[in-house]
Amino acid sequence: MDAGAAVTRRAAVVRIGGALAVGMMASACGAGAPGASGSRSPELVWRRPIGGVVWLDASGDTVSIGGGGASVAEGLDAATGKARWSIGDSFTPASVAWAQGGGMVLCDGGNANGADNITALSEATGHQLWSAPADVGNPNNGSGPWLTFADNAVYALIGLPGSHAVYRDDVVLALDGRTGARKWMSRLPPMAKAMAVADGIVYAGSALASPSSSGEVVALDGATGARRWSARVGAPVGALAVTTGVVAGCWDNLTSESQQPLMFGLDAVDGRVLWQRDLGAVLPIIAAGDGLVFALDLASGGLLAVDALAGRLLWKDMAGGQYPTAPAVGGDAVYVGYQNSVQAFSARTGRQLWSYSVEGLPRKLAASSDFVYAAVDDLSSGSALYALRV
């Protein structure tokens, strides 16, 4: 996700914390349902069986998957689907979080002493490049990305032995992306649950704001860890996303008893509150890009788009009342998985671009400039990874 503290609110182009997109089909002949708008359906380029995937990403000419059956991590040729490298379950740490960037696949998991390590693998070969201690990764079980690569550095939201919550202090840890050496570590307000990195700034959101329980977002200099600003947002922060100079967030409604607005937007330069909105549902933010914030409506099912600058609801798609899975943004489209289908919508208008038939439920999605990769679960035939040209 990108935007930043040194730009105006209309300046930045974003990288979506995980820049994912969607696509899928499961018929052997590769025929998909035509889009509602008459747009061309994606073309199936390759398909291969996989184990249960917990992570999927595409970067350059490599597609990386994690947690697939007997393989903890695997790198595939993006054009053909052929395996380039594979690491079996003897690999330690056993990965529970993933990120990709800078020619690396980053993974995290517990070591023999029960603490977490962040390990960097070569994206091209799977060889281990370095490993660094991380104590407790994602300490408060935040739902968004907490391990990311940006500006030749690795940023992680971790917990250290300390005073808060009896045993832990929450911090952002910055590592040199080439060596894994520690660059800096900056303490956060208690119960940190969300992180986003954009334009050289690290944003972190917490459930508690010292000394009150109002929730807080802080902005840290990506080079030094120095605090740029902090902002109280009135309730626990559940997720953050950054686009066009706006830090958009949603409140963690599962831990908050407040009846106040569920989403907010902050000026990325100084933390000033731009808007707060109650959109009438539990709304975890899942992606942001090009001035738009996309979220799920967990109360009724559906996908919605909000203008990042004004907080105005632009559109909402209910998709027959189904709950969407693995939604993500790619270019000017939003891709969403549903049971037995993958659908593409115009990011600006919500107009359906196409619907693609699948057998099963899409779980993980990733996109490059011309391809969409999707992992789908089917109880009868198992999991498979598809590459679609869009």
C-alpha positions in Angstrom: 0.0 0.0 0.0 1.4 3.3 -0.9 0.9 6.9 -0.1 2.8 9.0 2.3 3.7 11.6 4.8 5.6 13.7 2.3 2.9 14.1 -0.3 -0.4 15.8 -0.7 -3.6 13.8 -0.3 -3.9 13.5 -4.1 -0.4 12.5 -4.9 0.5 8.8 -4.2 0.1 5.6 -6.2 -0.4 2.7 -3.9 0.9 -0.7 -3.3 -1.8 -2.8 -1.7 -0.5 -4.7 1.2 -0.3 -7.5 -0.5 -1.4 -6.6 -4.0 -3.7 -9.5 -4.7 -6.2 -10.1 -7.4 -8.4 -12.9 -8.4 -9.4 -15.3 -11.1 -10.5 -18.9 -11.4 -12.0 -21.7 -13.4 -12.4 -25.4 -12.9 -13.9 -26.9 -16.0 -11.4 -29.1 -17.9 -12.0 -27.4 -21.2 -11.4 -23.9 -19.8 -14.8 -22.4 -20.6 -15.9 -19.6 -18.3 -19.2 -17.8 -17.9 -19.4 -14.6 -19.9 -19.3 -11.3 -18.0 -22.5 -9.4 -17.3 -21.1 -6.5 -19.4 -20.1 -8.8 -22.3 -16.4 -8.4 -21.6 -14.0 -11.1 -22.6 -13.6 -13.9 -20.0 -10.1 -14.6 -18.8 -8.0 -17.3 -20.7 -6.8 -20.3 -18.8 -3.0 -20.6 -19.4 -2.1 -23.4 -16.9 -3.5 -25.3 -14.0 -1.8 -27.5 -11.4 -2.9 -29.4 -8.3 -1.6 -28.0 -5.0 -2.0 -28.7 -1.3 -3.9 -26.3 1.0 -2.4 -22.8 0.4 -2.1 -20.3 3.2 -0.3 -17.7 1.1 0.0 -16.8 -2.6 1.8 -14.0 -4.3 3.2 -13.1 -7.7 6.3 -11.0 -8.4 8.2 -10.7 -11.6 8.3 -14.1 -13.2 7.8 -16.1 -10.0 4.6 -17.2 -8.3 5.2 -18.2 -4.7 2.9 -20.3 -2.5 3.1 -21.2 1.1 1.6 -24.0 3.2 0.8 -26.2 0.3 0.6 -29.8 1.7 4.0 -31.4 2.2 5.7 -28.2 1.0 6.1 -25.3 3.3 7.0 -23.0 0.4 7.2 -23.4 -3.3 8.3 -21.2 -6.2 6.6 -21.6 -9.6 7.4 -20.3 -13.1 4.7 -17.7 -13.6 4.4 -18.4 -17.3 4.2 -22.2 -17.2 3.4 -23.2 -13.6 6.5 -25.5 -13.5 8.2 -25.8 -10.1 11.4 -23.8 -9.7 12.0 -24.8 -6.1 10.3 -26.4 -3.2 11.0 -26.5 0.6 9.6 -29.4 2.5 8.2 -29.6 6.0 11.6 -30.1 7.5 12.2 -26.3 6.9 12.2 -24.3 10.1 10.6 -22.1 11.0 7.2 -23.5 9.9 5.7 -20.6 8.1 2.6 -18.8 9.4 3.0 -15.4 7.6 4.4 -14.4 4.2 5.4 -11.5 2.1 7.2 -11.0 -1.1 9.4 -8.3 -2.6 12.9 -7.3 -3.5 13.6 -10.7 -5.0 12.8 -12.4 -1.7 10.0 -14.5 -0.2 9.7 -13.6 3.5 8.2 -16.1 6.0 7.8 -16.3 9.7 7.2 -19.0 12.2 8.2 -20.4 15.6 11.7 -21.8 16.3 12.7 -24.5 18.7 12.6 -22.0 21.6 9.0 -21.0 20.9 10.0 -17.5 19.5 9.4 -16.3 16.0 12.0 -15.9 13.3 11.7 -13.9 10.1 13.4 -15.8 7.3 14.2 -14.5 3.8 14.3 -16.9 0.9 15.5 -16.2 -2.6 12.5 -15.7 -4.9 14.4 -17.4 -7.8 16.0 -20.4 -6.0 14.4 -20.8 -2.6 17.7 -20.7 -0.9 17.8 -19.1 2.6 19.3 -15.6 2.5 19.1 -14.7 6.1 17.0 -15.2 9.3 16.4 -12.8 12.2 14.6 -13.1 15.6 11.2 -11.6 15.8 10.0 -12.7 19.3 6.2 -12.7 18.7 5.0 -11.9 15.2 1.5 -10.4 14.8 1.1 -10.3 18.6 -2.5 -9.4 18.8 -3.8 -11.4 15.9 -4.5 -8.5 13.5 -6.2 -9.5 10.3 -4.2 -7.4 8.0 -0.5 -7.6 6.7 2.0 -7.4 9.5 5.2 -8.4 7.6 6.1 -6.4 4.5 9.0 -5.4 2.3 9.4 -1.8 1.2 12.2 0.6 0.4 14.9 -2.2 0.7 13.7 -2.9 4.3 11.6 -5.4 6.0 9.0 -4.1 8.5 7.3 -6.3 11.0 4.7 -5.7 13.7 5.9 -7.8 16.6 5.6 -8.3 20.4 8.6 -8.2 22.9 8.8 -9.3 26.5 7.7 -6.2 28.4 5.3 -4.5 30.7 2.0 -4.4 28.7 -0.4 -7.4 28.7 1.7 -8.9 31.4 4.5 -10.1 29.1 4.7 -8.0 25.9 5.5 -4.6 24.4 4.3 -4.0 20.9 6.8 -2.6 18.4 7.6 -2.1 14.7 10.8 -3.8 13.9 12.8 -2.7 10.8 15.4 -5.0 9.2 17.9 -4.4 6.4 16.3 -6.2 3.5 19.7 -7.4 2.2 21.2 -8.8 5.4 18.4 -9.0 8.0 20.3 -6.8 10.3 18.2 -4.7 12.7 17.9 -1.1 11.6 15.6 0.2 14.3 12.7 -0.7 16.6 10.0 1.7 17.7 7.5 1.1 20.6 3.8 1.4 19.9 0.7 2.1 21.9 -0.7 -1.1 23.5 -2.5 -3.8 21.6 -1.1 -3.0 18.1 -3.2 -4.8 15.5 -2.6 -3.1 12.1 0.3 -1.9 9.9 0.7 -0.3 6.5 3.8 1.0 4.8 3.7 3.7 2.2 6.2 6.2 0.7 8.8 5.7 3.4 6.4 5.9 6.3 5.2 3.1 8.5 1.7 3.4 9.9 0.5 1.3 12.9 -2.9 1.1 14.6 -3.5 0.0 18.1 -6.5 -0.9 20.2 -5.5 1.2 23.1 -4.0 4.7 23.3 -2.0 5.6 26.4 -3.4 6.3 28.9 -7.0 5.9 27.6 -8.8 3.3 25.5 -9.6 5.4 22.5 -7.4 3.7 19.9 -4.5 5.3 18.2 -2.7 5.5 14.8 1.0 6.5 14.7 3.2 7.3 11.8 6.9 6.3 11.9 9.8 7.4 9.7 10.7 4.4 7.7 14.5 5.2 7.8 14.8 6.0 11.5 11.7 4.8 13.3 11.1 8.3 14.7 7.5 9.2 15.3 6.1 11.7 12.8 2.6 12.0 14.4 -0.1 10.2 16.3 -3.9 10.4 16.1 -6.7 9.3 18.4 -9.5 7.6 16.5 -12.0 6.8 19.2 -12.0 3.0 19.2 -9.7 0.0 18.6 -8.1 0.0 15.1 -8.8 -3.2 13.2 -7.1 -2.5 9.8 -5.2 0.2 7.9 -4.8 1.0 4.2 -3.1 4.0 2.5 -4.0 5.6 -0.8 -3.6 9.1 -2.3 -2.3 10.6 0.9 -5.1 9.2 3.1 -4.6 6.7 5.8 -7.9 4.9 5.9 -8.8 2.6 8.8 -11.6 0.6 10.2 -12.4 0.1 13.9 -12.2 -3.4 15.4 -15.9 -3.8 16.1 -15.4 -7.2 17.7 -13.5 -5.6 20.6 -15.2 -2.3 20.7 -18.4 -1.5 22.5 -18.6 2.0 20.9 -21.5 2.9 18.6 -19.4 5.5 16.8 -18.4 5.5 13.1 -16.8 2.3 11.9 -14.4 3.8 9.3 -12.1 6.8 9.3 -9.6 8.7 7.1 -6.5 10.5 8.3 -4.3 13.0 6.5 -1.1 11.0 5.8 1.0 14.2 6.3 -0.1 15.2 9.8 -2.6 12.7 11.1 -5.5 15.1 10.9 -8.9 13.4 10.9 -10.5 13.9 7.5 -13.7 11.9 8.0 -15.4 9.3 10.1 -18.3 7.3 8.7 -20.8 4.7 10.0 -21.5 2.5 7.0 -23.9 0.3 8.9 -22.0 -2.9 9.1 -18.8 -4.6 10.4 -16.4 -3.5 7.7 -12.8 -5.0 7.6 -10.8 -3.1 5.0 -9.2 -5.5 2.5 -7.5 -3.3 -0.1 -7.0 0.3 -1.3 -5.8 1.9 -4.5 -6.1 4.9 -6.7 -8.1 6.9 -4.1 -10.5 4.1 -3.3 -10.9 1.9 -0.2 -12.5 -1.5 -0.5 -14.1 -3.4 2.4 -16.3 -6.3 3.1 -19.8 -6.1 4.6 -19.7 -9.0 7.1 -23.3 -8.3 8.3 -25.1 -8.9 5.0 -22.3 -10.1 2.7 -21.0 -8.0 -0.2 -18.2 -5.8 -1.3 -18.2 -2.0 -1.1 -16.0 0.9 -2.3 -15.5 4.2 -0.4 -13.9 7.4 -1.6 -10.7 7.7 0.4 -10.7 11.6 0.5 -14.3 12.1 1.6 -15.4 8.8 3.1 -18.3 8.7 0.7 -19.8 5.3 -0.2 -19.5 4.9 -4.0 -21.0 1.5 -4.6 -21.9 -1.8 -3.0 -22.3 -5.2 -4.6 -24.2 -7.9 -2.9 -23.6 -10.7 -5.4 -26.8 -12.5 -4.5 -26.2 -12.2 -0.8 -23.1 -14.5 -0.9 -20.1 -13.6 1.3 -17.1 -12.7 -0.9 -13.7 -14.4 -0.4 -10.2 -13.2 -1.2 -11.1 -9.9 -2.6 -8.3 -7.8 -4.1 -7.6 -4.9 -6.5 -5.7 -5.1 -9.7 -5.4 -2.1 -12.0 -8.9 -0.6 -12.5 -10.8 -3.7 -11.4 -11.7 -5.4 -8.2 -11.7 -9.2 -8.2 -13.7 -11.3 -5.8 -14.2 -15.0 -5.2 -17.5 -16.5 -4.5 -18.7 -20.1 -4.1 -18.3 -21.6 -7.6 -17.4 -18.3 -9.3 -14.9 -15.5 -9.6 -16.2 -12.1 -10.5 -14.6 -8.9 -11.7 -16.0 -5.4 -11.0 -15.1 -1.9 -12.2 -13.3 -0.3 -9.3 -14.9 3.1 -9.9 -18.5 2.1 -10.6 -19.0 -1.4 -9.3 -20.2 -2.6 -12.7 -19.6 -6.3 -13.2 -17.0 -6.9 -15.9 -17.2 -10.7 -16.0 -18.0 -13.8 -14.0 -16.0 -16.9 -14.3 -17.3 -20.4 -13.3 -15.3 -22.4 -10.8 -15.8 -25.7 -9.0 -15.2 -24.8 -5.4 -14.3 -21.8 -3.3 -11.4 -19.4 -4.2 -9.2 -19.0 -1.2 -6.1 -17.0 -2.2 -5.5 -14.7 -5.1 -2.5 -12.8 -6.7 -2.0 -10.7 -9.8 0.8 -9.5 -12.1 0.4 -7.1 -15.0 -1.2 -9.6 -17.4 -2.1 -12.6 -15.2 -4.3 -13.5 -12.3 -3.4 -16.5 -10.2 -6.0 -18.2 -8.0 -6.0 -21.0 -5.5 -9.4 -22.8 -5.2 -10.6 -25.4 -2.7 -12.9 -28.2 -3.8 -14.0 -30.8 -1.3 -14.3 -33.5 -3.9 -11.2 -32.8 -6.1 -8.8 -31.0 -3.8 -7.0 -27.7 -4.3 -5.6 -26.4 -7.5 -3.8 -23.3 -8.7 -4.9 -21.6 -11.9 -3.1 -19.0 -14.1 -5.5 -16.8 -16.1 -4.5 -14.2 -18.7 -6.8 -11.2 -18.2 
